[in-house]
Amino acid sequence: MEQMLVIGFGNPYRGDDGVGFQAAEQFETLNRDPAVTVLARQELQPELAEVVSKVDFVVFVDAATPGTNAPGAVQARELAPKARDTGLFSHELTPETLLAAAKVLYGRCPQGMLVSITGENFGISSQLSPAVSAALPNVFARIRELLASAKGRELAMAQGAGR
């Protein structure tokens, strides 16, 4: 069975920056799949490289700064391992750098996806803005879709190997 990981990260005391952290905490209570581990972290740390290396699929959940998308917009994109110019272990560890660290240190890198939620308020607060809070059901739905898609690929590969 494919092992999967959801890592939500962000500062829960900086308004919408904490949406990844809060989403992971809430998703953990909703998750009924024993193949899915859910972690909530204030920031990505190098120690997570070992955990990431042991799974087949990882979903990172984080806030995105306002830009072309309205507050509360939920986006997903595929990630590739990428070491930063400053090396694998800099102050700000990105999901791509964490994937690269897993590959370099442990010889294994899972497929990775990033679910990002456009924030509105990044000031000092333990509350999400109304638009970001209202987007949480969409975040959970997107995570479920990504996990189901990963399971579907595993099933198709297993069936193809059995021929």
C-alpha positions in Angstrom: 0.0 0.0 0.0 1.3 3.4 -0.9 2.2 5.6 2.1 1.2 9.2 1.8 1.9 12.3 3.8 0.2 15.7 4.2 2.3 18.5 5.7 0.6 21.7 6.5 2.9 24.5 7.5 2.9 28.2 8.4 2.9 30.5 11.4 -0.4 30.1 13.3 0.1 33.5 14.9 0.5 35.5 11.7 -3.1 35.4 10.4 -3.5 33.7 7.0 0.1 32.5 7.1 -1.1 29.8 9.5 -3.7 28.3 7.1 -1.4 25.4 6.2 -0.9 24.6 9.9 -4.6 24.9 10.7 -5.7 23.0 7.6 -3.4 20.1 8.6 -4.7 20.1 12.2 -8.3 20.0 11.0 -7.6 17.5 8.2 -6.0 15.1 10.7 -9.3 14.8 12.5 -11.1 14.1 9.2 -8.6 11.6 7.9 -9.7 8.0 8.2 -7.0 6.5 5.9 -4.3 4.6 7.8 -2.0 5.1 4.8 -2.1 8.9 5.2 0.0 10.6 7.9 -0.8 14.3 8.6 1.7 16.7 10.1 1.2 20.4 11.2 4.4 22.4 11.4 5.2 26.1 11.9 8.0 25.7 9.4 9.6 23.0 7.3 12.7 21.7 9.0 15.6 19.5 7.6 14.6 16.7 9.9 11.5 16.2 7.8 13.6 15.0 4.9 13.8 11.5 6.5 10.0 11.3 7.0 9.4 12.5 3.4 11.8 9.9 2.0 9.8 7.1 3.5 6.5 7.9 1.7 5.4 7.6 -1.9 3.4 10.8 -2.2 3.4 14.0 -0.2 1.1 17.0 -0.2 2.3 20.3 1.2 -0.3 22.9 2.3 0.7 26.5 2.7 -0.5 30.1 2.3 0.3 32.1 -0.8 0.8 35.8 -0.8 -1.8 38.0 -2.5 -1.3 38.5 -6.2 -3.5 37.7 -9.2 -5.7 35.4 -7.2 -8.4 36.5 -4.8 -8.1 35.8 -1.1 -9.2 32.2 -0.4 -8.3 30.9 -3.9 -7.0 27.3 -3.7 -4.4 26.2 -6.2 -2.4 23.0 -6.6 0.8 22.4 -8.5 3.3 19.6 -8.9 6.6 20.0 -7.2 10.1 18.8 -8.3 13.1 18.5 -6.0 15.3 21.6 -6.3 18.2 22.5 -4.1 18.5 26.2 -3.5 21.7 28.1 -4.5 22.4 28.5 -0.7 22.3 24.8 -0.2 19.8 22.3 1.2 19.7 23.7 4.7 19.0 27.4 4.7 16.8 29.4 7.0 13.7 29.1 4.7 13.3 25.5 3.6 10.9 25.2 0.7 8.9 22.0 -0.2 11.1 21.6 -3.3 14.3 21.9 -1.2 12.9 19.3 1.3 12.2 16.9 -1.6 15.8 17.5 -2.8 17.1 16.8 0.7 15.2 13.5 0.9 16.7 12.5 -2.4 20.3 13.5 -1.5 20.3 12.3 2.1 18.1 9.2 1.8 18.2 8.3 -1.9 14.5 8.5 -2.3 12.1 11.3 -3.3 8.3 10.9 -3.4 6.1 12.7 -5.9 5.1 16.0 -4.3 2.2 18.5 -4.7 1.7 21.9 -3.2 -1.8 23.1 -2.3 -1.7 26.8 -1.7 -4.4 29.2 -0.4 -4.1 32.9 -1.2 -4.1 34.8 2.0 -5.3 38.3 2.8 -4.1 39.1 6.3 -0.6 38.3 7.4 -0.5 40.5 10.5 -0.2 39.3 14.1 -3.3 37.2 14.7 -4.3 33.7 15.5 -7.4 34.0 13.3 -7.7 33.3 9.6 -9.4 36.0 7.5 -13.0 35.2 6.6 -12.1 34.4 2.9 -9.4 32.0 3.9 -11.4 30.4 6.6 -14.3 29.9 4.2 -11.8 28.2 1.7 -10.9 25.3 4.1 -13.6 22.9 2.8 -12.1 23.5 -0.7 -8.6 22.8 0.7 -9.8 19.5 2.2 -11.5 18.5 -1.0 -8.4 19.3 -3.1 -6.2 17.2 -0.7 -8.6 14.3 -0.9 -8.6 14.5 -4.8 -4.8 14.5 -4.8 -4.6 11.5 -2.5 -7.2 9.6 -4.4 -5.4 10.3 -7.7 -2.2 9.0 -6.2 -4.0 5.9 -5.1 -5.5 5.5 -8.5 -2.0 5.6 -10.1 -0.8 3.0 -7.6 -3.7 0.7 -8.5 -3.2 1.2 -12.2 0.5 0.4 -11.9 -0.2 -2.7 -9.8 -2.7 -4.0 -12.3 -0.3 -3.3 -15.2 2.5 -5.2 -13.4 0.2 -8.2 -12.8 -0.4 -8.8 -16.5 
